[in-house]
């Protein structure tokens, strides 16, 4: 059994916030992989299903971000899991939008959800860090993470969530390279074969000296020669011949 936790804040007000990208990711996994319905459990919502050969419980804590550890700790104890069977999906300011990184253990880097989880289960759990970018100054962070993704970001966000879902079985099985490949296939698809190489230089128009010589009547572009005009004497001779 693996517990996959998406972090976010409950309620319609927050559902499209950058801080809720963890919720978005587990929602996509549940929908794409035929998980059972979400049910109120473990101070949040849980859904059960399978990814490959592994039984999975998905969890969205309902305790708000800074108390996420209460929900995660309760689920882990009930399911009799150790921290290394827990995977937490969360937003990451220090990664550009569309980027993801996997990590096991280590500090919480000021993330309130991770801070709470550390307090309840320790730090030896796995994390999927989902990049949302940084607003540029620490004073703007709170407003930034609690704001919705911009319209211009929605297509890229959808590709990223699809990639995470595509690679979910690999994520659960700790197959990190196949998981990252699945994400990359959605967020940075390979170019069509035959179009990725350098283009040949454009050919220059042929100069008069380089043009091939005409080889027959069909190739000629010259107008036929115009006959010289008749002289007055020629016209007189022609009249004489006519009336002879």
C-alpha positions in Angstrom: 0.0 0.0 0.0 1.2 3.5 -0.9 -0.3 6.7 0.4 -0.1 9.6 -2.2 -1.0 12.9 -0.7 -1.8 16.1 -2.6 -1.5 19.3 -0.7 -3.8 22.2 -0.9 -6.6 24.2 0.9 -10.2 22.9 0.9 -13.0 24.9 -0.5 -14.1 26.4 -3.8 -12.4 29.6 -3.0 -8.9 28.0 -3.2 -9.4 25.2 -5.8 -7.6 27.0 -8.7 -4.8 28.5 -6.5 -1.2 27.8 -7.3 -1.0 26.4 -3.7 -3.5 23.8 -4.6 -1.6 22.1 -7.5 -1.1 19.0 -5.3 -4.9 18.6 -5.0 -5.1 19.1 -8.8 -2.6 16.3 -9.4 -4.2 13.7 -7.2 -7.6 14.6 -8.7 -6.2 13.9 -12.2 -4.7 10.6 -11.1 -8.0 9.5 -9.6 -10.0 10.4 -12.7 -7.6 8.9 -15.2 -6.9 5.6 -13.4 -10.5 4.7 -12.3 -10.2 5.2 -8.6 -13.2 4.8 -6.3 -15.2 7.8 -5.2 -13.7 10.3 -2.8 -14.9 9.7 0.7 -14.5 11.7 3.9 -11.7 10.0 5.8 -8.6 10.9 7.8 -9.6 14.6 8.3 -9.9 15.0 4.6 -11.0 13.1 1.4 -9.6 9.8 0.3 -10.0 7.6 -2.7 -8.7 4.0 -3.3 -7.5 2.2 -6.4 -4.5 0.6 -8.1 -1.5 1.9 -10.0 0.1 -1.1 -11.7 0.5 -3.8 -9.1 0.3 -1.5 -6.1 -2.7 -0.6 -4.0 -3.0 3.1 -3.6 -4.8 5.5 -1.2 -5.0 9.1 -2.5 -5.5 11.8 0.2 -6.5 15.4 0.1 -6.1 16.8 3.6 -9.1 18.9 4.7 -7.3 20.6 7.5 -5.9 23.6 5.5 -2.3 23.7 4.4 -0.6 24.5 7.7 -2.2 21.6 9.5 -1.7 19.0 6.7 0.3 16.7 9.0 -2.7 15.9 11.2 -4.5 14.3 8.2 -1.4 12.6 6.8 -0.3 11.2 10.2 -3.8 9.8 10.9 -3.9 8.1 7.5 -0.4 6.7 7.8 -1.1 5.2 11.2 -4.5 3.7 10.2 -3.0 2.1 7.1 0.0 0.9 9.1 2.5 2.5 6.8 6.0 3.8 7.4 7.1 7.3 6.1 8.9 5.8 3.1 5.5 4.6 1.8 4.1 8.2 1.7 4.5 10.4 -1.3 3.5 14.1 -1.0 2.7 16.2 -4.1 3.1 19.9 -3.4 3.8 23.3 -5.0 7.4 24.5 -5.3 8.4 28.1 -5.6 12.0 27.3 -6.5 11.1 25.5 -9.7 9.9 27.1 -12.9 6.3 26.3 -13.9 6.1 23.0 -15.8 9.1 21.5 -14.0 9.0 18.7 -11.4 11.6 17.2 -9.1 11.6 14.1 -6.9 13.1 14.2 -3.4 13.2 11.9 -0.4 13.9 13.5 3.1 15.4 16.8 3.8 14.0 20.1 5.0 10.7 21.7 4.4 12.2 25.0 2.9 9.5 27.1 4.7 6.5 25.3 3.0 3.8 25.3 5.7 2.3 22.0 4.5 5.6 20.2 4.6 6.5 21.8 8.0 3.3 20.3 9.5 4.0 16.9 8.0 7.5 16.9 9.4 6.0 17.5 12.8 3.7 14.5 12.6 5.6 11.8 10.6 9.2 13.1 10.4 11.0 14.0 7.2 11.7 10.5 5.6 8.8 10.6 3.1 9.0 11.1 -0.6 8.0 14.4 -2.3 7.1 15.4 -5.8 7.9 19.1 -6.1 5.7 20.7 -8.7 7.1 24.0 -10.0 4.9 27.2 -9.9 7.7 29.7 -10.2 8.6 32.6 -7.8 7.0 36.1 -7.8 10.4 37.7 -7.5 10.3 39.0 -3.9 9.6 37.2 -0.6 7.0 39.8 0.4 4.8 38.8 -2.6 4.9 35.0 -1.9 1.8 34.7 0.2 -0.4 36.6 -2.3 1.2 34.7 -5.2 0.6 31.2 -4.0 -3.0 32.0 -3.0 -3.8 33.4 -6.4 -5.2 31.4 -9.3 -3.1 30.2 -12.2 -3.3 32.7 -15.1 -5.3 31.9 -18.2 -2.0 31.9 -20.2 -0.7 29.1 -17.8 -3.7 26.8 -18.1 -2.6 24.8 -21.2 0.9 24.2 -19.7 -0.6 23.2 -16.4 -3.0 20.7 -18.1 0.0 19.1 -19.9 1.9 18.9 -16.6 -1.0 17.3 -14.8 -1.5 14.8 -17.6 2.2 13.9 -17.5 2.1 13.3 -13.7 -1.0 11.1 -14.2 0.7 9.2 -17.1 3.7 8.5 -14.9 1.7 7.8 -11.7 2.4 4.0 -11.7 6.1 4.6 -12.0 6.0 7.3 -9.3 4.3 4.8 -6.9 6.9 2.1 -7.8 9.8 4.5 -7.2 10.8 4.2 -10.9 12.0 7.8 -11.0 13.4 7.8 -14.6 10.3 6.4 -16.3 8.2 8.9 -14.3 10.2 11.8 -15.4 10.1 10.6 -19.0 6.3 10.4 -18.8 6.1 14.0 -17.6 8.6 15.2 -20.3 6.6 13.5 -23.0 3.7 15.8 -22.2 5.5 19.0 -21.3 8.4 18.8 -23.9 7.3 16.4 -26.7 9.9 15.4 -29.2 9.8 17.2 -32.5 8.5 15.3 -35.6 11.2 13.3 -37.2 12.5 15.0 -40.3 11.9 18.5 -39.0 14.4 18.7 -36.2 17.6 18.9 -38.3 19.1 22.0 -39.8 17.5 23.3 -42.9 19.6 23.4 -46.1 20.6 26.9 -47.2 18.2 28.5 -49.6 19.5 28.3 -53.2 20.4 31.5 -54.9 18.8 32.5 -58.2 21.0 31.4 -61.2 23.0 34.2 -62.8 23.2 34.7 -66.5 26.6 33.0 -66.6 25.4 30.0 -64.6 22.2 29.4 -66.5 22.3 26.3 -68.7 22.5 26.9 -72.4 19.4 26.3 -74.5 19.6 22.9 -76.3 16.6 23.0 -78.6 13.6 24.9 -80.0 11.5 24.0 -77.0 13.9 25.7 -74.6 14.3 29.0 -76.5 12.8 32.2 -75.0 13.8 34.6 -77.8 11.2 36.2 -80.0 11.3 35.4 -83.8 13.3 37.9 -85.9 11.2 40.7 -87.4 11.8 41.1 -91.2 13.3 44.4 -92.4 10.8 46.8 -93.9 10.5 47.0 -97.8 12.2 49.9 -99.6 10.3 52.2 -102.0 12.1 50.7 -105.0 11.0 47.2 -103.9 7.4 48.3 -103.7 7.6 49.8 -107.3 9.0 46.5 -108.7 6.2 44.6 -107.0 3.5 46.8 -108.6 5.2 46.4 -112.0 5.1 42.6 -111.7 1.3 42.8 -110.6 0.2 44.7 -113.7 2.5 43.1 -116.3 
